[in-house]
Every structure is written in structure tokens, then in C-alpha cells.
Amino acid sequence: LGFNVVPADDLGVRRAVSKYFFGGKLQPAEAVRRFLRERFGDYQRDVTVYLLMAYRLNL
């Protein structure tokens, strides 16, 4: 696992990923986990941090 762990069960992470990549339709945790892993690979943790910041700032 290392440090590349994403809390896909977290509602904030699910909402952020759903907003920016799924048209706002809330995705289940496993779909978010799979999407981040397949799309961003080793950078999924870093991408998640930026997505959460953008979501928080309502960008």
C-alpha cells in the first residue's frame, strides 16, 4: 500500500470525485476507488487532495 492510500469511503472524497468526473451523481466508494486507481495510478492520493481543495473552494 505505501503512502498512496485514498479514503474512498469518505463522503467528501466521494462528493468531490462525483462532482468533477461524474456530473454530480454520487458514486459508491468502490467506483471512486477504482476510478482514481485506473485514471491516476500512483498520483491518486495527490489528485484527491487537490480535488478536495477545489470542492471546498467551490471551484
mmCIF file of the N, C-alpha and C atoms, coordinates in Angstrom:
data_MODEL
# 
_entry.id   MODEL 
# 
loop_
_atom_site.group_PDB 
_atom_site.id 
_atom_site.type_symbol 
_atom_site.label_atom_id 
_atom_site.label_alt_id 
_atom_site.label_comp_id 
_atom_site.label_asym_id 
_atom_site.label_entity_id 
_atom_site.label_seq_id 
_atom_site.pdbx_PDB_ins_code 
_atom_site.Cartn_x 
_atom_site.Cartn_y 
_atom_site.Cartn_z 
_atom_site.occupancy 
_atom_site.B_iso_or_equiv 
_atom_site.pdbx_formal_charge 
_atom_site.auth_seq_id 
_atom_site.auth_comp_id 
_atom_site.auth_asym_id 
_atom_site.auth_atom_id 
_atom_site.pdbx_PDB_model_num 
ATOM 1   N N  . LEU A 1 1  ? 0.811   -1.207 0.000   1.00 0.00 ? 1  LEU A N  1 
ATOM 2   C CA . LEU A 1 1  ? 0.000   0.000  0.000   1.00 0.00 ? 1  LEU A CA 1 
ATOM 3   C C  . LEU A 1 1  ? 0.847   1.260  0.000   1.00 0.00 ? 1  LEU A C  1 
ATOM 4   N N  . GLY A 1 2  ? 1.830   1.343  0.848   1.00 0.00 ? 2  GLY A N  1 
ATOM 5   C CA . GLY A 1 2  ? 2.665   2.540  0.892   1.00 0.00 ? 2  GLY A CA 1 
ATOM 6   C C  . GLY A 1 2  ? 1.875   3.763  1.310   1.00 0.00 ? 2  GLY A C  1 
ATOM 7   N N  . PHE A 1 3  ? 2.242   4.894  0.736   1.00 0.00 ? 3  PHE A N  1 
ATOM 8   C CA . PHE A 1 3  ? 1.582   6.148  1.082   1.00 0.00 ? 3  PHE A CA 1 
ATOM 9   C C  . PHE A 1 3  ? 0.500   6.539  0.083   1.00 0.00 ? 3  PHE A C  1 
ATOM 10  N N  . ASN A 1 4  ? 0.291   5.731  -0.920  1.00 0.00 ? 4  ASN A N  1 
ATOM 11  C CA . ASN A 1 4  ? -0.685  6.056  -1.957  1.00 0.00 ? 4  ASN A CA 1 
ATOM 12  C C  . ASN A 1 4  ? -2.056  5.480  -1.602  1.00 0.00 ? 4  ASN A C  1 
ATOM 13  N N  . VAL A 1 5  ? -2.601  5.948  -0.492  1.00 0.00 ? 5  VAL A N  1 
ATOM 14  C CA . VAL A 1 5  ? -3.884  5.456  0.001   1.00 0.00 ? 5  VAL A CA 1 
ATOM 15  C C  . VAL A 1 5  ? -4.911  6.571  -0.113  1.00 0.00 ? 5  VAL A C  1 
ATOM 16  N N  . VAL A 1 6  ? -6.085  6.230  -0.615  1.00 0.00 ? 6  VAL A N  1 
ATOM 17  C CA . VAL A 1 6  ? -7.159  7.212  -0.779  1.00 0.00 ? 6  VAL A CA 1 
ATOM 18  C C  . VAL A 1 6  ? -8.363  6.763  0.048   1.00 0.00 ? 6  VAL A C  1 
ATOM 19  N N  . PRO A 1 7  ? -8.909  7.654  0.884   1.00 0.00 ? 7  PRO A N  1 
ATOM 20  C CA . PRO A 1 7  ? -10.084 7.296  1.689   1.00 0.00 ? 7  PRO A CA 1 
ATOM 21  C C  . PRO A 1 7  ? -11.370 7.372  0.864   1.00 0.00 ? 7  PRO A C  1 
ATOM 22  N N  . ALA A 1 8  ? -11.535 6.437  -0.057  1.00 0.00 ? 8  ALA A N  1 
ATOM 23  C CA . ALA A 1 8  ? -12.672 6.476  -0.981  1.00 0.00 ? 8  ALA A CA 1 
ATOM 24  C C  . ALA A 1 8  ? -14.016 6.321  -0.273  1.00 0.00 ? 8  ALA A C  1 
ATOM 25  N N  . ASP A 1 9  ? -14.014 5.821  0.956   1.00 0.00 ? 9  ASP A N  1 
ATOM 26  C CA . ASP A 1 9  ? -15.263 5.702  1.718   1.00 0.00 ? 9  ASP A CA 1 
ATOM 27  C C  . ASP A 1 9  ? -15.698 7.035  2.311   1.00 0.00 ? 9  ASP A C  1 
ATOM 28  N N  . ASP A 1 10 ? -14.799 8.015  2.322   1.00 0.00 ? 10 ASP A N  1 
ATOM 29  C CA . ASP A 1 10 ? -15.104 9.329  2.883   1.00 0.00 ? 10 ASP A CA 1 
ATOM 30  C C  . ASP A 1 10 ? -16.121 10.045 1.992   1.00 0.00 ? 10 ASP A C  1 
ATOM 31  N N  . LEU A 1 11 ? -17.168 10.566 2.603   1.00 0.00 ? 11 LEU A N  1 
ATOM 32  C CA . LEU A 1 11 ? -18.233 11.221 1.838   1.00 0.00 ? 11 LEU A CA 1 
ATOM 33  C C  . LEU A 1 11 ? -17.712 12.431 1.069   1.00 0.00 ? 11 LEU A C  1 
ATOM 34  N N  . GLY A 1 12 ? -16.794 13.181 1.653   1.00 0.00 ? 12 GLY A N  1 
ATOM 35  C CA . GLY A 1 12 ? -16.226 14.345 0.964   1.00 0.00 ? 12 GLY A CA 1 
ATOM 36  C C  . GLY A 1 12 ? -15.475 13.948 -0.292  1.00 0.00 ? 12 GLY A C  1 
ATOM 37  N N  . VAL A 1 13 ? -14.701 12.884 -0.213  1.00 0.00 ? 13 VAL A N  1 
ATOM 38  C CA . VAL A 1 13 ? -13.968 12.383 -1.379  1.00 0.00 ? 13 VAL A CA 1 
ATOM 39  C C  . VAL A 1 13 ? -14.957 11.915 -2.436  1.00 0.00 ? 13 VAL A C  1 
ATOM 40  N N  . ARG A 1 14 ? -15.962 11.182 -2.019  1.00 0.00 ? 14 ARG A N  1 
ATOM 41  C CA . ARG A 1 14 ? -16.967 10.700 -2.968  1.00 0.00 ? 14 ARG A CA 1 
ATOM 42  C C  . ARG A 1 14 ? -17.687 11.856 -3.647  1.00 0.00 ? 14 ARG A C  1 
ATOM 43  N N  . ARG A 1 15 ? -18.042 12.879 -2.874  1.00 0.00 ? 15 ARG A N  1 
ATOM 44  C CA . ARG A 1 15 ? -18.733 14.038 -3.451  1.00 0.00 ? 15 ARG A CA 1 
ATOM 45  C C  . ARG A 1 15 ? -17.841 14.792 -4.428  1.00 0.00 ? 15 ARG A C  1 
ATOM 46  N N  . ALA A 1 16 ? -16.576 14.990 -4.061  1.00 0.00 ? 16 ALA A N  1 
ATOM 47  C CA . ALA A 1 16 ? -15.658 15.729 -4.932  1.00 0.00 ? 16 ALA A CA 1 
ATOM 48  C C  . ALA A 1 16 ? -15.436 14.992 -6.252  1.00 0.00 ? 16 ALA A C  1 
ATOM 49  N N  . VAL A 1 17 ? -15.124 13.715 -6.178  1.00 0.00 ? 17 VAL A N  1 
ATOM 50  C CA . VAL A 1 17 ? -14.902 12.931 -7.398  1.00 0.00 ? 17 VAL A CA 1 
ATOM 51  C C  . VAL A 1 17 ? -16.174 12.901 -8.236  1.00 0.00 ? 17 VAL A C  1 
ATOM 52  N N  . SER A 1 18 ? -17.298 12.727 -7.589  1.00 0.00 ? 18 SER A N  1 
ATOM 53  C CA . SER A 1 18 ? -18.573 12.677 -8.309  1.00 0.00 ? 18 SER A CA 1 
ATOM 54  C C  . SER A 1 18 ? -18.882 13.995 -8.998  1.00 0.00 ? 18 SER A C  1 
ATOM 55  N N  . LYS A 1 19 ? -18.593 15.103 -8.333  1.00 0.00 ? 19 LYS A N  1 
ATOM 56  C CA . LYS A 1 19 ? -18.865 16.422 -8.915  1.00 0.00 ? 19 LYS A CA 1 
ATOM 57  C C  . LYS A 1 19 ? -18.037 16.662 -10.170 1.00 0.00 ? 19 LYS A C  1 
ATOM 58  N N  . TYR A 1 20 ? -16.752 16.384 -10.102 1.00 0.00 ? 20 TYR A N  1 
ATOM 59  C CA . TYR A 1 20 ? -15.858 16.737 -11.201 1.00 0.00 ? 20 TYR A CA 1 
ATOM 60  C C  . TYR A 1 20 ? -15.761 15.695 -12.311 1.00 0.00 ? 20 TYR A C  1 
ATOM 61  N N  . PHE A 1 21 ? -16.135 14.460 -12.028 1.00 0.00 ? 21 PHE A N  1 
ATOM 62  C CA . PHE A 1 21 ? -15.961 13.424 -13.044 1.00 0.00 ? 21 PHE A CA 1 
ATOM 63  C C  . PHE A 1 21 ? -17.226 12.645 -13.401 1.00 0.00 ? 21 PHE A C  1 
ATOM 64  N N  . PHE A 1 22 ? -18.288 12.785 -12.610 1.00 0.00 ? 22 PHE A N  1 
ATOM 65  C CA . PHE A 1 22 ? -19.498 12.010 -12.866 1.00 0.00 ? 22 PHE A CA 1 
ATOM 66  C C  . PHE A 1 22 ? -20.744 12.877 -12.912 1.00 0.00 ? 22 PHE A C  1 
ATOM 67  N N  . GLY A 1 23 ? -20.576 14.136 -13.237 1.00 0.00 ? 23 GLY A N  1 
ATOM 68  C CA . GLY A 1 23 ? -21.716 15.030 -13.381 1.00 0.00 ? 23 GLY A CA 1 
ATOM 69  C C  . GLY A 1 23 ? -22.517 15.246 -12.108 1.00 0.00 ? 23 GLY A C  1 
ATOM 70  N N  . GLY A 1 24 ? -21.884 15.056 -10.956 1.00 0.00 ? 24 GLY A N  1 
ATOM 71  C CA . GLY A 1 24 ? -22.558 15.287 -9.689  1.00 0.00 ? 24 GLY A CA 1 
ATOM 72  C C  . GLY A 1 24 ? -23.321 14.098 -9.139  1.00 0.00 ? 24 GLY A C  1 
ATOM 73  N N  . LYS A 1 25 ? -23.420 13.017 -9.914  1.00 0.00 ? 25 LYS A N  1 
ATOM 74  C CA . LYS A 1 25 ? -24.131 11.815 -9.441  1.00 0.00 ? 25 LYS A CA 1 
ATOM 75  C C  . LYS A 1 25 ? -23.226 11.063 -8.467  1.00 0.00 ? 25 LYS A C  1 
ATOM 76  N N  . LEU A 1 26 ? -23.629 11.010 -7.208  1.00 0.00 ? 26 LEU A N  1 
ATOM 77  C CA . LEU A 1 26 ? -22.808 10.415 -6.156  1.00 0.00 ? 26 LEU A CA 1 
ATOM 78  C C  . LEU A 1 26 ? -22.492 8.952  -6.462  1.00 0.00 ? 26 LEU A C  1 
ATOM 79  N N  . GLN A 1 27 ? -21.207 8.651  -6.471  1.00 0.00 ? 27 GLN A N  1 
ATOM 80  C CA . GLN A 1 27 ? -20.729 7.310  -6.787  1.00 0.00 ? 27 GLN A CA 1 
ATOM 81  C C  . GLN A 1 27 ? -20.438 6.523  -5.509  1.00 0.00 ? 27 GLN A C  1 
ATOM 82  N N  . PRO A 1 28 ? -20.604 5.206  -5.561  1.00 0.00 ? 28 PRO A N  1 
ATOM 83  C CA . PRO A 1 28 ? -20.244 4.385  -4.403  1.00 0.00 ? 28 PRO A CA 1 
ATOM 84  C C  . PRO A 1 28 ? -18.725 4.374  -4.210  1.00 0.00 ? 28 PRO A C  1 
ATOM 85  N N  . ALA A 1 29 ? -18.300 4.064  -3.002  1.00 0.00 ? 29 ALA A N  1 
ATOM 86  C CA . ALA A 1 29 ? -16.878 4.095  -2.662  1.00 0.00 ? 29 ALA A CA 1 
ATOM 87  C C  . ALA A 1 29 ? -16.037 3.225  -3.595  1.00 0.00 ? 29 ALA A C  1 
ATOM 88  N N  . GLU A 1 30 ? -16.501 2.040  -3.912  1.00 0.00 ? 30 GLU A N  1 
ATOM 89  C CA . GLU A 1 30 ? -15.712 1.146  -4.765  1.00 0.00 ? 30 GLU A CA 1 
ATOM 90  C C  . GLU A 1 30 ? -15.532 1.729  -6.160  1.00 0.00 ? 30 GLU A C  1 
ATOM 91  N N  . ALA A 1 31 ? -16.537 2.395  -6.691  1.00 0.00 ? 31 ALA A N  1 
ATOM 92  C CA . ALA A 1 31 ? -16.417 3.033  -8.009  1.00 0.00 ? 31 ALA A CA 1 
ATOM 93  C C  . ALA A 1 31 ? -15.403 4.170  -7.962  1.00 0.00 ? 31 ALA A C  1 
ATOM 94  N N  . VAL A 1 32 ? -15.409 4.938  -6.879  1.00 0.00 ? 32 VAL A N  1 
ATOM 95  C CA . VAL A 1 32 ? -14.447 6.034  -6.717  1.00 0.00 ? 32 VAL A CA 1 
ATOM 96  C C  . VAL A 1 32 ? -13.039 5.468  -6.611  1.00 0.00 ? 32 VAL A C  1 
ATOM 97  N N  . ARG A 1 33 ? -12.875 4.443  -5.812  1.00 0.00 ? 33 ARG A N  1 
ATOM 98  C CA . ARG A 1 33 ? -11.567 3.805  -5.627  1.00 0.00 ? 33 ARG A CA 1 
ATOM 99  C C  . ARG A 1 33 ? -11.023 3.290  -6.962  1.00 0.00 ? 33 ARG A C  1 
ATOM 100 N N  . ARG A 1 34 ? -11.853 2.592  -7.704  1.00 0.00 ? 34 ARG A N  1 
ATOM 101 C CA . ARG A 1 34 ? -11.447 2.026  -8.995  1.00 0.00 ? 34 ARG A CA 1 
ATOM 102 C C  . ARG A 1 34 ? -11.124 3.133  -9.994  1.00 0.00 ? 34 ARG A C  1 
ATOM 103 N N  . PHE A 1 35 ? -11.972 4.166  -10.059 1.00 0.00 ? 35 PHE A N  1 
ATOM 104 C CA . PHE A 1 35 ? -11.757 5.279  -10.981 1.00 0.00 ? 35 PHE A CA 1 
ATOM 105 C C  . PHE A 1 35 ? -10.425 5.971  -10.705 1.00 0.00 ? 35 PHE A C  1 
ATOM 106 N N  . LEU A 1 36 ? -10.171 6.307  -9.445  1.00 0.00 ? 36 LEU A N  1 
ATOM 107 C CA . LEU A 1 36 ? -8.929  7.006  -9.106  1.00 0.00 ? 36 LEU A CA 1 
ATOM 108 C C  . LEU A 1 36 ? -7.708  6.149  -9.423  1.00 0.00 ? 36 LEU A C  1 
ATOM 109 N N  . ARG A 1 37 ? -7.778  4.878  -9.105  1.00 0.00 ? 37 ARG A N  1 
ATOM 110 C CA . ARG A 1 37 ? -6.654  3.975  -9.365  1.00 0.00 ? 37 ARG A CA 1 
ATOM 111 C C  . ARG A 1 37 ? -6.388  3.853  -10.868 1.00 0.00 ? 37 ARG A C  1 
ATOM 112 N N  . GLU A 1 38 ? -7.433  3.659  -11.658 1.00 0.00 ? 38 GLU A N  1 
ATOM 113 C CA . GLU A 1 38 ? -7.258  3.470  -13.101 1.00 0.00 ? 38 GLU A CA 1 
ATOM 114 C C  . GLU A 1 38 ? -6.867  4.760  -13.807 1.00 0.00 ? 38 GLU A C  1 
ATOM 115 N N  . ARG A 1 39 ? -7.451  5.867  -13.394 1.00 0.00 ? 39 ARG A N  1 
ATOM 116 C CA . ARG A 1 39 ? -7.222  7.137  -14.085 1.00 0.00 ? 39 ARG A CA 1 
ATOM 117 C C  . ARG A 1 39 ? -5.918  7.820  -13.680 1.00 0.00 ? 39 ARG A C  1 
ATOM 118 N N  . PHE A 1 40 ? -5.564  7.730  -12.386 1.00 0.00 ? 40 PHE A N  1 
ATOM 119 C CA . PHE A 1 40 ? -4.424  8.495  -11.888 1.00 0.00 ? 40 PHE A CA 1 
ATOM 120 C C  . PHE A 1 40 ? -3.288  7.649  -11.331 1.00 0.00 ? 40 PHE A C  1 
ATOM 121 N N  . GLY A 1 41 ? -3.487  6.369  -11.173 1.00 0.00 ? 41 GLY A N  1 
ATOM 122 C CA . GLY A 1 41 ? -2.423  5.466  -10.746 1.00 0.00 ? 41 GLY A CA 1 
ATOM 123 C C  . GLY A 1 41 ? -1.691  5.925  -9.495  1.00 0.00 ? 41 GLY A C  1 
ATOM 124 N N  . ASP A 1 42 ? -0.374  6.093  -9.623  1.00 0.00 ? 42 ASP A N  1 
ATOM 125 C CA . ASP A 1 42 ? 0.468   6.466  -8.486  1.00 0.00 ? 42 ASP A CA 1 
ATOM 126 C C  . ASP A 1 42 ? 0.188   7.865  -7.962  1.00 0.00 ? 42 ASP A C  1 
ATOM 127 N N  . TYR A 1 43 ? -0.584  8.650  -8.672  1.00 0.00 ? 43 TYR A N  1 
ATOM 128 C CA . TYR A 1 43 ? -0.866  10.030 -8.262  1.00 0.00 ? 43 TYR A CA 1 
ATOM 129 C C  . TYR A 1 43 ? -2.258  10.204 -7.655  1.00 0.00 ? 43 TYR A C  1 
ATOM 130 N N  . GLN A 1 44 ? -2.962  9.107  -7.422  1.00 0.00 ? 44 GLN A N  1 
ATOM 131 C CA . GLN A 1 44 ? -4.341  9.208  -6.943  1.00 0.00 ? 44 GLN A CA 1 
ATOM 132 C C  . GLN A 1 44 ? -4.458  9.939  -5.611  1.00 0.00 ? 44 GLN A C  1 
ATOM 133 N N  . ARG A 1 45 ? -3.515  9.745  -4.718  1.00 0.00 ? 45 ARG A N  1 
ATOM 134 C CA . ARG A 1 45 ? -3.567  10.443 -3.430  1.00 0.00 ? 45 ARG A CA 1 
ATOM 135 C C  . ARG A 1 45 ? -3.418  11.943 -3.628  1.00 0.00 ? 45 ARG A C  1 
ATOM 136 N N  . ASP A 1 46 ? -2.454  12.351 -4.460  1.00 0.00 ? 46 ASP A N  1 
ATOM 137 C CA . ASP A 1 46 ? -2.223  13.775 -4.716  1.00 0.00 ? 46 ASP A CA 1 
ATOM 138 C C  . ASP A 1 46 ? -3.426  14.407 -5.409  1.00 0.00 ? 46 ASP A C  1 
ATOM 139 N N  . VAL A 1 47 ? -3.980  13.720 -6.373  1.00 0.00 ? 47 VAL A N  1 
ATOM 140 C CA . VAL A 1 47 ? -5.159  14.217 -7.084  1.00 0.00 ? 47 VAL A CA 1 
ATOM 141 C C  . VAL A 1 47 ? -6.328  14.390 -6.120  1.00 0.00 ? 47 VAL A C  1 
ATOM 142 N N  . THR A 1 48 ? -6.478  13.459 -5.205  1.00 0.00 ? 48 THR A N  1 
ATOM 143 C CA . THR A 1 48 ? -7.564  13.541 -4.229  1.00 0.00 ? 48 THR A CA 1 
ATOM 144 C C  . THR A 1 48 ? -7.443  14.785 -3.358  1.00 0.00 ? 48 THR A C  1 
ATOM 145 N N  . VAL A 1 49 ? -6.227  15.116 -2.954  1.00 0.00 ? 49 VAL A N  1 
ATOM 146 C CA . VAL A 1 49 ? -6.006  16.324 -2.142  1.00 0.00 ? 49 VAL A CA 1 
ATOM 147 C C  . VAL A 1 49 ? -6.461  17.559 -2.919  1.00 0.00 ? 49 VAL A C  1 
ATOM 148 N N  . TYR A 1 50 ? -6.062  17.654 -4.183  1.00 0.00 ? 50 TYR A N  1 
ATOM 149 C CA . TYR A 1 50 ? -6.449  18.811 -4.998  1.00 0.00 ? 50 TYR A CA 1 
ATOM 150 C C  . TYR A 1 50 ? -7.953  18.847 -5.266  1.00 0.00 ? 50 TYR A C  1 
ATOM 151 N N  . LEU A 1 51 ? -8.544  17.696 -5.491  1.00 0.00 ? 51 LEU A N  1 
ATOM 152 C CA . LEU A 1 51 ? -9.994  17.650 -5.697  1.00 0.00 ? 51 LEU A CA 1 
ATOM 153 C C  . LEU A 1 51 ? -10.739 18.128 -4.455  1.00 0.00 ? 51 LEU A C  1 
ATOM 154 N N  . LEU A 1 52 ? -10.278 17.709 -3.288  1.00 0.00 ? 52 LEU A N  1 
ATOM 155 C CA . LEU A 1 52 ? -10.924 18.146 -2.048  1.00 0.00 ? 52 LEU A CA 1 
ATOM 156 C C  . LEU A 1 52 ? -10.790 19.651 -1.849  1.00 0.00 ? 52 LEU A C  1 
ATOM 157 N N  . MET A 1 53 ? -9.620  20.198 -2.181  1.00 0.00 ? 53 MET A N  1 
ATOM 158 C CA . MET A 1 53 ? -9.436  21.651 -2.060  1.00 0.00 ? 53 MET A CA 1 
ATOM 159 C C  . MET A 1 53 ? -10.353 22.393 -3.024  1.00 0.00 ? 53 MET A C  1 
ATOM 160 N N  . ALA A 1 54 ? -10.426 21.928 -4.265  1.00 0.00 ? 54 ALA A N  1 
ATOM 161 C CA . ALA A 1 54 ? -11.286 22.572 -5.257  1.00 0.00 ? 54 ALA A CA 1 
ATOM 162 C C  . ALA A 1 54 ? -12.749 22.487 -4.836  1.00 0.00 ? 54 ALA A C  1 
ATOM 163 N N  . TYR A 1 55 ? -13.138 21.341 -4.313  1.00 0.00 ? 55 TYR A N  1 
ATOM 164 C CA . TYR A 1 55 ? -14.518 21.155 -3.859  1.00 0.00 ? 55 TYR A CA 1 
ATOM 165 C C  . TYR A 1 55 ? -14.827 22.092 -2.699  1.00 0.00 ? 55 TYR A C  1 
ATOM 166 N N  . ARG A 1 56 ? -13.903 22.187 -1.772  1.00 0.00 ? 56 ARG A N  1 
ATOM 167 C CA . ARG A 1 56 ? -14.083 23.055 -0.597  1.00 0.00 ? 56 ARG A CA 1 
ATOM 168 C C  . ARG A 1 56 ? -14.207 24.523 -1.003  1.00 0.00 ? 56 ARG A C  1 
ATOM 169 N N  . LEU A 1 57 ? -13.429 24.926 -2.026  1.00 0.00 ? 57 LEU A N  1 
ATOM 170 C CA . LEU A 1 57 ? -13.462 26.311 -2.503  1.00 0.00 ? 57 LEU A CA 1 
ATOM 171 C C  . LEU A 1 57 ? -14.570 26.543 -3.525  1.00 0.00 ? 57 LEU A C  1 
ATOM 172 N N  . ASN A 1 58 ? -15.317 25.486 -3.834  1.00 0.00 ? 58 ASN A N  1 
ATOM 173 C CA . ASN A 1 58 ? -16.419 25.557 -4.791  1.00 0.00 ? 58 ASN A CA 1 
ATOM 174 C C  . ASN A 1 58 ? -15.964 26.061 -6.162  1.00 0.00 ? 58 ASN A C  1 
ATOM 175 N N  . LEU A 1 59 ? -14.861 25.496 -6.630  1.00 0.00 ? 59 LEU A N  1 
ATOM 176 C CA . LEU A 1 59 ? -14.327 25.884 -7.946  1.00 0.00 ? 59 LEU A CA 1 
ATOM 177 C C  . LEU A 1 59 ? -14.954 25.053 -9.045  1.00 0.00 ? 59 LEU A C  1 
# 
